[in-house]
Amino acid sequence: MYLYTYTDEIRPVVKKQIASQLRALRQIEHRRRVVVQRLLDTSPLVRGTLSRILQRCGKPNCHCAKKPAHPVWRLASSREGRQRCQLVRQDDVEWAQEHVARYKDVRAGLRTLDAIHKEQRAALRGLMEIRAIEYE
C-alpha cells in the first residue's frame, strides 16, 4: 500500500490568483445583494405596457370619423397566455405610469439577477480551476 501525503502549501502566484477571484466574488455578491434588496420592495405594481394610441369613438358625427382619432392610453397585458387590452381613464394615467414603471423595474432587476448569477458561477468555476491540483 502506498501512502501519499499532501501539503496545503500554495504557490505565491496561485495565492494571488485566488485572492483576486475571491475579491471578484465578493463584489459580485455585493451587487447581487443590492439587486435582491430592490426586488424585495412590496409596493404594488401593474403588469403590462402602457401606450398612447389614437382611437375612433364610433360616433358618426364626431370629428374622429373623418380626421385624426382621439388620443387614449391603453394598458396591454397578458394573463394565462391571453392578451388583454384596457383603456386607462385620463385621471388614472399618472398612477398607471408609476405602477407600470415599478413592474418594468422588477423585470429589469430579475434580468440583472440572472446575469449576476451567470457571472458568479463563472467566477466560482475559475476559482475551482485555480485551486485544482493533480493527484500524483
Secondary structure, DSSP 4 states (H G I P E B T S, - for coil): -----------HHHHHHHHHHHHHHHHHHHHHHHHHHHHT-------SEEEEEEE----TTSGGGTS--EEEEEEEEEETTEEEEEEE-GGGHHHHHHHHHHHHHHHHHHHHHHHHHHHHHHHHHHHHHHH-----
